[in-house]
């Protein structure tokens, strides 16, 4: 498990034999996950940003393809600074790992490959999550149009 700027990248592994393939993240202990959902982006142009959670944490697990997940620690949930520095990781379904974004952060995501799908474990039940979520302008804190895949190794936090 590696931690940087508050987020954690939890590495898993893969196993295969004559019966098939298995991917796992044994260090993930979902005692604080209340629900699970998936997000699929048919296009790499779609951006889902920013969703801020003052009290809820999220775990992102790539199911197919690659997703860029950006995150930023929010200084004031009512009026965050426009100068906050976002970090990101590119999650690849081929490299079994899970990204934990703690409470107090906003996150955004974008498919790097068409039809990519990511699973999300959420720390709150839906009603509680909706009531504490804040949405921010997607153009804040991060350049979603830049081609990050060409300049960065996959599964490293930047």
N, C-alpha and C positions, 0 to 999 in steps of 0.2 A: 504494500500500500504506500503510495506517495502522496504527500500533502504539500500544497503550495497555495498561498493566498486564500486559505480557508477551505478550499475544495479538496476533495480526496479522490484519487484515482485508485480503485481497488482492482488489482489484476486477478484474472482467473486463469483458466487453462482449458486444454482440449484433450480428449482421449478418443482413440479410435481403434477398433478391432474388426473382426469379421462380421460382427452384429451391427455395426454402424458407427456413427460419431456422436460424441457427447461434449458439450461445452458446459463449464461450471465456473462459479465464483464462490468458492467455499468460505471466504472471509466475510461475505455479506450476511449479516444477521438482521433480518428485517423485522425485529420486534417493534420498531417505531413506524412501520409502514401500515397505513390504514386502508389503502386502495391501490389498484394497479390499472393502468390504461396504456394504450398505444397511440402513437402519432405516426402517420404515413404522409410523406410529401411526394406527390407524383412528379413535381418539378423542382429543380435546384434553384429556381428563382424565388420560391416561397420562403418568407422569413416570419417566424413567430417570435416577436420580441416587443417589448420587455414585459415580463410578468415578475413582479416583486412580491416576496413573502417575508414579512417581518418575523413570523413565528413558525412557519412551516419549512421543513426541509424536503428535498427531492432527490431521488436516485434515478439516473438515466442509464439504460442498458440497450445497446444497439442490437436489433434483431436481424435486419438485413441492410446491406449497403453501408454507407458512411454518413454520419451526421456531425456537423460542427455545432458544438454547444458553447455558448459564451456566457459569462457570469460576471457580476460586478457587486461588490459590497456597497450597500446603500447607506449613506451618511444621515439622511433625513427622509423618511418615507413620505412625508407630506410635500416637501420641496427639495428633492435631491439635487446636489451640485451637478452642473453640466460637465464638470472637469474630472469626473471619476474615471478610473482606468479599468477597463474590462480585460479579462483574461479569457482564454478559450482552450478547448481541447477538441480534437477530431477523433470521434469514436468510430471504430470500424468493427463490423460484425465478425470479421475474420480474426480479430485480436480480442479475445474474450476479456472484457473488463467492464467495470461499472463506475460511473461518476457520481459522487455525492456532493450536492450543493447544499450547504447548511442554511438554516434560518438566517434572515438578515441580508439576503442577497436577492438580486433580480437575475433572471436567466432569459436567454433567447436561443433559438436554434434554427438551423437551416440544413437541408439535405445537401450533401456534397455529390451524391450519386442519385440519379432518378429512381423513384419508387423506394427510397430508403425508409425503413421503419425503426422507430425507437420505442422501447417500453419504458414507462415511468412508474416508479413506486412513490407514492405521495404520503407524507406524514400526517395529513389531516383527512377526515371524511369530507366529502364534496361540499356540503353546506358551510362548514367551518372554513374550508379553503377559500371558497368564493367570497366569503365575508371579510377575509383579511388580505386578499390579493389586491395589489396595486398594479395598474398598467401604466407604462411610460412609452414615450415616443420611440419607435424603433430606430430612428436615426441618431439617438443619443449613444455615446460611449464606444461605438464599434462601427467599423466599415464593413458592412455585410457583403459588399460587391467585390472586395479584394479576393484574389485567388490564393487562399491560405494553403491549399493542398500542395502546391508546387514549391512552396518555400519552407515547409515545416514537416517534420517527421510525424507520423500518425501516433496517437495516444500519448502525447506529451502535452503538458499544460503550459500555456504561454501567457 
